[in-house]
Amino acid sequence: MKILYFDCTSGVSGDMLLSSLFSILGIDKFKELKGRIPFSDVDVSIKNVLRSEISCLQIEVRRENDQPKNIDEVFEIIDNSIFDEDIKEKGKKIFRMIAETEAELHRKDITEIHLHELSFIDSIFEILGVLFAIKELNVEKIYSSKIPVGRGVIEILHGKIPVPAPATLEILKGLPIYQVPIEEEITTPTGSAILKNIVSEFGVFPEMKVIDIGYGAGKKEILELPNFLRAILGERIFT
């Protein structure tokens, strides 16, 4: 039985999860992923970077034009993608969780949420990519460490907000979290929503025979943290 453990010591974001999994699967599989999503003008940066002198994969996805305007357009993109139905449905569930959380916080209807502000265009790749990678790896059960959050204040389009961001904290309800003395947003709404929908158990490292390890780099270099996420693939040990 294949299992997967996410070591989120430095926090979690959609791009860190995506990069850690394709660090195991390989770049050719990411190119296949890109061909499955109906975008023609996406700018993708794939590179190896050093975090605490450890080589990590960093994948960044950007698209400047023709952004989806509402949740229905996002769902249309997902429906037109080339994935199994279970991936599409879970992808839509994760997007809906993020959009509904933002709508509730801003006292808006879900149809009024401005998707460009939420960076949903890269989140499409991150969410569908993580789900696709897990299926390609034949993982049957997923575990994760407890989730760290930063502190302080950050500035977004709407103004200044506390860390963890309100949307992140709402999504993390019911999950084990702890605060670290870092004045940064180290855990994001997208990363939180993905974990909440795919992880069976949070806590200590499960017993396993390790098969492979993927390292996914965060965008920033943070002196106090390694700022990479480890995806540890293994075979479950039954005793």
Protein Blocks (a to p, Z undefined) as FASTA:
>chain_A
ZZddddfknopafklmmmmmmmmnopklmmmmmmmpccfkbccddddddeehiacddddd
ddfbhpafbfklmmmmmmmpccdfklmmmmmmmmmmmmmmmmmmnopafklpcfklnomm
mmmmmmmmmmmmmmmnopabdcdddddddedjdddfkbccddddfklmmmmgoiacdddd
ddbdfbdfklmmmmmmmpmbgcdddddddfbdcddddfbdcfkbgoiacddddddddZZ
